[in-house]
Amino acid sequence: MSTRAPAVEARQLVKTYPGGVTALRGMDLTVAPGTVFGLLGPNGAGKSTTVKILTTLARPDSGTAFVAGHDALAHPDRVRRAIGVVAQKSGADPVATGRENLLLQGRLYGMRGAAVQRRADGLLDRFSLADAGKRLVKGYSGGMLRRLDVALGLMHRPEVLFLDEPTTGLDPEARTAMWEEISRLAGDEGLTIVLTTHYLEEADRLAERIAIVDRGRIVVEGTPDELKGELRGDAVHVELRADAGLEAVTALAGLPGVHEAVAEGRRVSVRAEDGAAAVPVLLAALERAGATVAAATVARPSLDDVYLRYAGRRFQDAESEGAATTPEPALAGGAR
Amino acid sequence: MSGQALAHTWYMTQRQLMSIFRQPVFLAISLIQPVIWLFLFGNLFRKVVELGGFGTTSYLDYLVPGIVVMSALGSSMWAGTGTLEEIERGTLNRFLTTPVSRNALMNANVAQNGIATTAQSVVILLLGRAAGAGYPGGAVGLLILVVASMLLGTVFGALSNAVGMIVRERESIIGINTFLLMPLTFLSTSFMAPSQMPGWMRDIATFNPVNWAMVAGRSALGPAPDWSLVLTRCGGLLLLALAAVALSTRTFRSYQKSV
């Protein structure tokens, strides 16, 4: 919209749950308006607690949180009017139709009459639920339910949309479809999306900026490419038709932008600052050295590599550790 | 209450009532069950009226108010399982991230329970009439019986919601209800005239709110209502209902803090 102020600004959020589980230890977060921001981290890292505070469900022990320019602690009601929330758990009423769910949601925000009906029908169309909208939600598939959840979150045209683990539990097909929906939403004028996920590829694909969360605080933040770029260099693997001679390897090692070259039988591995730019140079040098190339691949560093570097452990390990030691309280606070 | 809170209360009540109508099995059971009680107990105990002290010669006349109150108790005490389901499903949290009036969420529970209890009571009274029961107290008597059972339903509905929000376990609600339903029913005058009950049972029944509703409703519905009895018992139920709703509101606030 018009505000140039951050869509979300949280400072030094601390939250300890009864029983001594510290979910947040000084979380700082700034999200620029109109962007898709990804909070990436393993289960138990503090993503959901952050979202609960920003969506006025929970209060931090200390720290400040502003959402869409409103103080979430002093004026939660103003924040509620400005945000849409798609929580981990659906929250749709299973014994109401999809359309009824949307109408009620709209009315709670003060939408009335024909306007609320039009908005509900428009969203049902947009999320391919036009027919399903007349049926009870309890008969929906996982993917349909998730699309309805997003529609519920958008009903009152919020400024900031929170998507908490939007694709967890979906089958691969439904996940891809949901990714497409979210990408399309990101194009909506002015809508800011805060997305939490523990899927590396989801954050990489959807978010313009990513913050990696570990043990209740943010360890690093940047665009996916910046984060991966900090690992300095891509790996380029070249497959030759015959064993590489020593002269081929030395020819490569001297090229500008190439850090190291290692030959292993017919395979030559090179670390280059910019893998894609290095490939033609490498191929030309190999040809001059008399080697015939069968294949060349460039591997960009993954977010997993980034996570390893900043959190000091593999994402998968953190995932299982997080699940074992710091169970993130369920959104409902009760038994899952 | 602000206009907005009223509107929100209406939306939320409507939603809950709709969901009852969408569960036909539940609806059918809660209507058929009282009929079975009426038929079974009406036949089983038909002769006890000859022992005297019932204030009528037809056992059915005596039984109908008892079944009305018992059904109000039986259907209200499960309210907590619905609230628990809303918590587990995430529906309650979804509402809490919207500007919905927090009071409306609580009010809707009370309103929905009251409307459902009233509807159930009216159906039982109509069925009782069809079976031959007489209501000498007339419209006023009927109204008082319905109000008394609605108040009782509010007491147990609110308590059940409080338990649901505190313990967060369906099993606990089932346990408490199974434990309470029979003693609360039989330690009252639902089936037996007070003069035919053992003295200690009669004493306990004096403190049983289920019995208050029966005594008030039955007296108002009889040929010669004892108005002081009706007023004190209904007043007691009203106070209990206010206390139970206050308790349930408190547990709701503590739930919001625990999210």
Interface residues (C-beta under 8 A of the other chain):
Chain A: P18 K52 T55 T56 L57 A58 R59 D77 R80 R81 I83 V85 A87 Q88 K89 S90 G91 A92 D93 P94 V95 A96 E100 L104 Q105 R107 L108 Y109 G110 L136 L152 L331 A332 G333 G334 A335 R336
Chain B: Q4 A7 H8 Y11 R15 M18 S19 R22 Q23 L84 I87 E88 R89 G90 T91 L92 N93 R94 F95 L96 T97 T98 P99 V100 R168 E169 Y255 K257 S258 V259
